Amino acid sequence: MLLTILRKMKNRERLKGLIAATFTPMLANGEVNYDEIGNYARYIEKTGINGVFVCGTTGESTSLTTSERKQILSTWVKEAKGAFKIIAHVGSNCQHEAMELASHAQTCGADGIAAIAPSFFKPATVTDLVQFFKPIAASASNLPFYYYNMPAMTGVNLAVDQFLLEGKKHIPTLAGTKFTHNNLMEMGVCLALNNGEFEVLHGYDEILITGLAMGAVAGVGSTYNYIPSVYQGIIEAMQNNDVEKARILQMRSIQVVEIIIKYGGGVRGGKAIMNLTGIKCGDCRPPISPFSEEEYAMLTNDLNNIHFFK
């Protein structure tokens, strides 16, 4: 069994390009708008984005019930129809809940799973983190597992390279990490481990150029949803050694990120931008406050000032 898993992991297709961290569409009453996921999926397919990261931070996973997360993922798999990769975020403060979500992800046809570190009772050591993730990954033993590293949100700042090395001894499906951190030295170390054994998915949209320069070939980001051509241009420019063009495009990304920060960050501000682009994502769930009509007018004006809609 173990040899079969290792063979599958060795021969699997690694992630490349843009993986959009998807928003969770909501109705006015705060319920999940499952019907909009079909429109969202068709939009993603048209953009040429390589995959989606479902029910992560951008998808408000901690504000969703387990049954909602299952249905959201199932709907994405159904609507994507194999047109792009689907990575299911199954992380939870409850290990058993994460195991249930992981098992469901495999059953419903996801292409991989990821889990963020528990953030209430925090693992004190790399060993603790490995042991927390081990049964979660085993619950989807046919899927690659990615450690979603985001210390700014979790408060867990354990050495990712050490986790990858130690984790591989106990988690045969460990494929790599979603690296949402600006410690580029640590990122470089992770990329170089065992001659590039592990995938390192760049997690900060506004500095994608740096991750690519370090050797990353894939990124997961929320702003990929609405300005994918900017990031596709950055990847292409870096592949062509046109660093100056990549810098210009990265500054374009930074302009947009500065605006979403002004309106509450990537989840709140980004969801509002999705509404403006025609994907009905609605508001965020509490405690994130809803967008007012006045804010939408201000946001539209700010986006027009940087020629966003052109």
N, C-alpha and C positions, 0 to 999 in steps of 0.2 A: 504493500500500500504506500509506504513512504517513498520507495523508489519511483512509483508511478507519479506521485505528486511532484517529486523533484524533477522528473523528466518533463512533466507538463510545464513547470515553472521555467525550466531552461529553454524550452521551445516556444514559449508564449510570445506574443507580439507586445513589445514595450510601447508605452504611451508616448506620443509625439504631438507637438503643436499645442493648440489652445484647447483647454478643457474649461468650459464655462461653469462657474459655481452658480447654480440656478436659484432664482427666487421662488418662493411658494405663493402662488396666486391665492388671494383671499377675496371673499365676497364682503359686501358692506356690513353684514352681521358678524363678521369675524370667522366664518366657517371657510374651510378650504374650497377653492374654486377648481375642482378637478376638471371641469369641462374646458377650461382655458389652457390646460397643459397640451392639448392637441395642437392648438394654434401656436403655442410656444415651441413645441417640437418641430413643427414645419418651418418656423422662423429660424431656428437653430440650423436645420438642414440647409436652408438657403444661404446662410452665412459662410458655410464651409468650415465651421468649427468642428474639431475632431471628436469632442465628447462633452459630457456634462457630469458635474459633481452634484448629486442630488441630496437634499436635506442636510447640508453642512451649516456653517455659520450664516452664510447668505440666505439659506433656505429656512432660517429660524428653527432649527431642529429642536432646540431646548424648549421652544414654546409649543411644540406639537406632541400629540399623544402617540403612543406606539402604533395604534391602528391607523392613524392618519399617515404616519411615516411609511407604513407598509403600502397603503393605497396610493400614496403619491408616487412611490417608486414603481409599483406595478403599472400605474398609468403611464409613466415615462417610458417604460420598457415597451408597453403596448403601442404607444404613439410613435416612438422612434423607429420601430420596424427594422432595426438593425442598421440604420443609416449612420449612426455614430455611436461611440462607446458610452456606456453608462457606468459610472462609479457611484456606488451607494455608500453614503456616510452612515455608519451604524453606531457611532460612538454614543456613550451614555455614562452617567455617574453610576448607573446600575449595571453591573456586569451581566446579569441574567437577561436584562432587557436588550443589551447589545448583542448577546448570543442569539436571542430570538430574531432580532433584526437581520443579523448576518445570515442565519439559516434561511430566512425569507428571501433575502437578496439572491442567494444561490438558486433557490427554487423558482423564483419568478424570472430569472434570466439576465441578471446584471452581469457586467463584465469584470467587476472587481469591487472590493470593499475597502473602506478606510475608517479609522476610528481615532478620535481625539482623546487625549489623556483625561481621566476623571479630574474634576476641578474643585470638588467640595472636600472630600477626603482624598488628599493628594498622595501619589506614590512618592516615597522618600528616596528611593534608589532606582537605578536602571533595572535591577532584578525585580523590584516590585512592579514596575511598569510592564516588563516582559510577562510576568506571571498573570497580570491583569488581562493582557491582550491574548495570551495563549489560547484559552478556551473560546474566545470570540472568533479568532481566526480559524480555529478548528471546526467551528460551526458552519463554515463555508469553505471546506477543505479543497474545493476545486477552483477557488477564485484567488487571484493575487490579493495580498493584504498590504495596505499602506498605513504607516503611522502618520497621523495628522498632527504635526508639531506646530503649535501656536501658543507660545508661552505668554504673549501679551494678554490672551484671553483666559488661559488655564492657570497661570502662575506656576506651571511645571516647566522648569528650565534644566532638564537633565541632558547630558551630552548625547546628541542624536547619533553620532558615529559609534559611540559605545553601545547604544541601544541596538543599532543595526547589526553589529558584530555579535553581541550577546543574544539578540533576538533570533537571529538565523539558526542558532543552535537548538532552539525550542519551537520556532515557528517556521516550518519548511516553506510556507506560502508567502513569507515576508518578501515583498518585492521592492520596497523602498519607503520613501517619506514624502508627504506633502509638506514642504518646508516653508512655512509662513513665519519667517523671522528674517531680520536684517543682519544676522551674524554670517557674513559672507565667507569668513575664514572657515567656520564650521561647515558651511555648505560645501566649500571646496574639498574639505577632508572627506565628507560623505560621498562626493562624486568620485573621488579617487580610490575609495576602498576596494580592495581586491580587484584592481584593474577595471573599475567601473561596473561592478556587479549590481549595484543598487540604483534604482531610478530615484532621481531627486526632482520632484515637481515644484517648480518655482512658485511661491505663493504671494508675492507682493507685486501687484500690477504696475505700480508706479516706478519700479526699478527692475523691470523684466530684462532690460538690456544688460544689467550686471549679472543676472543669473545665467543668461546666454553666454556672456563672456567667460564665466566660470566653467561652462561646459554643460549646463542644463539644456535639454531639448524639448521640454514640455513645461507648461505652466497651468495653474488652476487659478482663475480669478473671476471676480464679480463683474468688473467693467468690460470683460471680454464679451458680455452679453450685448452691449449696445454700441461699442466702438471696435468690433473685431478687426476691421480692416486696418486700423492703426497698429494693432499688435501683430497681425499677419505681415504687415509691412516691416515692422521691427525685426521679426524673425528672418524674413527674406533679405533685408539689408545686412544683417549680421552674417548670414550664410554667404553673402557676396562680398564680405569684408568692407562694406560701405558704412563705416562707423558714424560718419557725419550724418547720413540720412537717418540712421537708427536713432541718433541723439535728437534730431528734429522731431521725429515721431514720438519719442519718449516724452519730450516736453509737451507735446499735444496731449498725451495721456495724463501728464501731471496737471495740466490745466483743468481737465475734467475731474480728476481726483480732488483737487483743491475745492471745486464747487460742491462735490458730494459731501466733503467734510463740513462745509459751511451749513449744510442742511441735515446734519445728524449722522453722517458716515455712510459707508458702503451699503448697508442694509436699508436704512430709511431713505437716504438720498437716492440710492441706486434704484430702489423700487419705484420711487416717484418718476425717475427718468424712464424706466420701462413703461410706465403708464403713458408717458408723453410720446413714446415711440410706437404705441399701438398695442402692446401686450398688456392685457388687463390684469395687473398683479395686485391691485387694491392697496390697502394700507397694511402696515405691520401689526402684529398682535401686541397687546400691552405686555410689558410696560413701555414699549416704544410708541410714542404719541403719533396720531394720524396727521397727515398733511392737510393744511388748510388751503382754501382757494387763493388766499393772499400769497401763501408760500409758493403755490404752483405758478402764479404770475411772476413772482420774483425769480424762481428757478428758471422759467422759460426765458426771461430777460437775460439772466446770467449766461445761459447756454447760447442764446442768440449772439451775445457779445463775443463769444469765441467761435462763432460760426459752426456750432455743433450740428445743426440740422442740415448743413450743406455737405 
